Amino acid sequence: MHPFLLGAGLLGLLSVAFGAFSEHALRPNVDAESFRFLMTAVRYNQVHAVALLALALGLAAPLSVSTTARIRLAAWLMLIGTVLFSVSIYLAVWSGNLQLTYLTPVGGITLMLAWTVLIWAGWKARKDTKS
């Protein structure tokens, strides 16, 4: 089992399923602002599912041990950040428990860290290839 391929697949499935559920079941029952939050969560979920898939495939490339470790860290952060960001919004709107959105910024920060670690991986990989 490859955790990032599995995670990308699950995040992709979740984004389509919850996007459809939001459109057809929740939209008539929530206010416009809540629906906008849902669509933001779906969009972030979809983008990061594809990004996680790219990272998973990138880990199969012949890279240095240190670059692979950095990409693996970025992938974990992306997986965790997407769950914290998108799922907290899904559950908050679906359940009406808006306190769950306190996790949303933690997810956003975690996603920013993931992208930062990926930049670091790319920067260090550039230097690794010059050696």
C-alpha positions in Angstrom: 0.0 0.0 0.0 1.3 3.4 -1.0 -0.1 5.9 1.5 0.0 8.9 -0.8 -1.6 7.1 -3.8 -4.3 5.9 -1.4 -4.6 9.4 0.1 -4.9 11.1 -3.3 -7.5 8.6 -4.4 -9.5 9.0 -1.2 -9.3 12.8 -1.3 -10.3 12.8 -4.9 -13.3 10.6 -4.2 -14.3 12.7 -1.2 -14.2 15.9 -3.2 -16.5 14.5 -5.9 -18.8 12.8 -3.5 -19.1 15.8 -1.1 -19.3 18.2 -4.0 -22.3 16.3 -5.4 -23.8 15.9 -1.9 -23.4 19.7 -1.2 -24.9 20.7 -4.5 -27.9 18.3 -4.4 -28.7 17.8 -0.7 -27.2 20.7 1.3 -27.6 23.7 -1.1 -31.3 23.9 -0.6 -30.9 23.7 3.2 -28.0 26.1 3.9 -27.5 29.8 3.4 -25.4 31.2 0.6 -22.4 31.9 2.8 -22.3 28.3 4.1 -22.6 27.0 0.5 -19.7 29.2 -0.5 -17.6 27.7 2.3 -18.5 24.3 1.1 -17.4 25.0 -2.5 -14.1 26.5 -1.2 -13.5 23.3 0.7 -14.4 21.2 -2.4 -12.0 23.2 -4.6 -9.1 23.0 -2.1 -9.8 19.3 -1.7 -9.7 18.7 -5.5 -6.6 20.7 -6.1 -4.7 19.0 -3.3 -5.8 15.5 -4.3 -4.2 16.1 -7.6 -1.1 17.7 -6.0 -0.8 14.7 -3.7 -1.0 12.3 -6.6 1.8 14.2 -8.3 3.9 14.0 -5.2 3.2 10.2 -4.9 4.3 9.7 -8.5 7.3 11.9 -7.9 8.4 9.7 -5.1 8.9 6.9 -7.7 11.5 9.0 -9.5 15.2 8.4 -9.0 15.9 11.2 -6.5 18.4 11.6 -3.7 17.5 10.3 -0.3 17.2 13.8 1.2 15.0 15.0 -1.7 12.8 12.0 -1.3 12.5 12.6 2.4 11.5 16.3 1.8 8.9 15.3 -0.8 7.5 12.6 1.6 7.2 15.3 4.3 5.4 17.6 1.9 3.1 14.9 1.0 2.2 14.0 4.6 1.6 17.7 5.3 -0.6 18.0 2.2 -2.7 15.0 3.2 -3.1 16.1 6.8 -3.7 19.8 5.8 -6.3 18.9 3.2 -8.2 16.8 5.7 -8.1 19.4 8.4 -9.1 22.2 6.0 -11.8 20.7 3.8 -13.2 18.0 6.1 -13.6 20.5 9.0 -15.7 22.7 6.7 -17.7 19.8 5.4 -18.5 18.5 8.9 -19.2 22.0 10.2 -21.8 22.9 7.6 -23.3 19.4 7.5 -23.7 19.1 11.2 -24.3 22.8 12.0 -21.4 22.7 14.6 -19.5 25.7 13.4 -16.9 25.2 16.1 -15.3 22.6 13.8 -14.2 25.4 11.6 -11.6 26.2 14.3 -9.6 23.4 12.6 -9.8 25.1 9.2 -7.0 27.6 9.7 -4.8 24.9 11.1 -5.4 22.9 7.9 -4.6 26.0 5.8 -1.4 26.6 7.7 -0.5 23.0 7.3 -1.1 23.2 3.5 1.2 26.3 3.3 3.8 24.4 5.2 3.4 21.5 2.6 4.0 23.9 -0.3 7.0 25.5 1.6 8.6 22.1 2.1 8.0 21.3 -1.6 9.8 24.5 -2.5 12.6 23.5 -0.1 12.8 20.1 -1.7 13.0 21.6 -5.2 15.7 24.1 -4.1 17.8 21.4 -2.4 17.3 19.0 -5.3 18.7 21.6 -7.7 21.8 21.8 -5.6 22.0 18.0 -5.3 22.1 17.7 -9.1 25.0 20.2 -9.4 27.2 18.1 -7.2 
